[in-house]
Amino acid sequence: MDSGAGPRALLAVKIVHTVVWAFFVLCIAAIPVLAWRGEHVRAAWFVGIVFVEVLVIVLNRWRCPLTPVAARFTEDRRANFDIFLPEWLARHNQTIFGALYLASVVYLILSWAAQRP
């Protein structure tokens, strides 16, 4: 392997990881917006999409499957070594977005229940 392959591979993993992260953050953000608009079925689809990601994380011992891939290309083990996020956000990512996801699901359920006859 040439000397540039490792850094290029790490860069590729970080880009993919960041894009995937942003996708799921947008899904979480869409849930309460759709619920507020009365689009409960669409919001439920986003709940399901994020739930699949939660299962992937849980089954992977609370780590993203891309983390060990990135680890092959660097000795760095800071919280954000595998993603383009500030270190504090990468460190608290699951707590922050887990809480937002849970709150969004609760809001969806309450919103849906309030609109039922």
C-alpha positions in Angstrom: 0.0 0.0 0.0 1.4 3.4 -0.9 1.8 6.0 1.9 -1.2 8.0 0.8 -3.7 5.1 0.8 -4.3 5.2 4.6 -5.1 8.9 4.8 -7.3 8.7 1.7 -9.2 5.7 3.1 -9.7 7.4 6.5 -10.9 10.6 4.7 -13.4 8.5 2.7 -14.7 6.7 5.8 -15.0 10.1 7.6 -17.0 11.6 4.7 -19.3 8.6 4.5 -19.8 8.5 8.3 -20.6 12.2 8.4 -23.1 11.9 5.6 -24.8 9.0 7.2 -24.8 10.8 10.6 -26.4 13.9 8.9 -29.1 11.7 7.3 -30.1 10.3 10.6 -30.1 13.7 12.3 -32.4 15.0 9.6 -34.6 12.0 10.1 -34.8 12.7 13.8 -35.5 16.4 13.2 -38.2 15.5 10.7 -40.3 13.5 13.1 -41.7 16.4 15.3 -42.0 18.6 12.3 -44.1 16.0 10.4 -46.1 15.3 13.6 -46.8 19.0 14.1 -48.1 19.1 10.5 -50.3 16.1 11.1 -48.3 13.9 8.8 -48.2 11.1 11.3 -47.7 8.2 9.0 -44.7 9.9 7.3 -43.3 10.7 10.7 -43.7 7.0 11.7 -41.7 6.0 8.7 -38.8 8.2 10.0 -39.2 6.7 13.4 -38.8 3.3 11.8 -35.8 4.3 9.8 -34.0 5.6 12.8 -35.0 2.6 14.9 -33.2 0.4 12.4 -30.1 2.4 12.9 -30.5 2.1 16.7 -30.7 -1.6 16.3 -27.5 -1.6 14.2 -25.7 0.4 16.9 -27.0 -1.8 19.8 -26.0 -5.0 18.0 -22.6 -3.5 17.3 -22.0 -2.9 21.1 -23.1 0.7 21.0 -20.6 1.7 18.2 -21.1 2.6 14.6 -20.0 -0.1 12.3 -17.8 2.5 10.5 -15.7 3.1 13.6 -13.6 -0.1 13.4 -13.2 0.5 9.6 -11.7 4.0 10.3 -9.6 2.6 13.1 -7.7 0.5 10.6 -6.3 3.6 9.1 -5.2 5.7 12.1 -3.9 5.4 15.7 -6.0 8.4 16.7 -8.8 7.4 19.1 -10.4 10.8 19.9 -14.2 10.7 19.9 -14.2 12.3 16.5 -11.4 10.4 14.8 -13.9 8.7 12.4 -16.3 11.6 11.7 -16.3 15.3 10.9 -17.9 16.5 14.1 -16.5 18.6 16.9 -15.0 16.3 19.6 -17.6 17.3 22.3 -20.5 16.4 19.9 -19.0 13.1 18.8 -18.4 12.2 22.5 -22.0 13.0 23.5 -23.7 12.1 20.1 -25.7 9.1 21.3 -26.9 10.9 24.5 -28.0 14.1 22.6 -29.6 12.5 19.6 -31.0 9.5 21.6 -32.8 12.0 23.8 -34.0 14.0 20.8 -35.2 10.8 19.1 -37.1 9.7 22.2 -38.7 13.1 22.7 -39.7 13.1 19.0 -41.3 9.7 19.3 -43.2 10.8 22.4 -44.4 14.0 20.7 -45.5 11.9 17.7 -47.5 9.5 19.8 -49.1 12.4 21.8 -49.9 14.3 18.6 -51.4 11.3 16.9 -53.5 10.5 20.0 -54.7 14.1 20.2 -56.0 14.0 16.6 -57.9 10.7 16.9 -61.7 11.0 17.3 
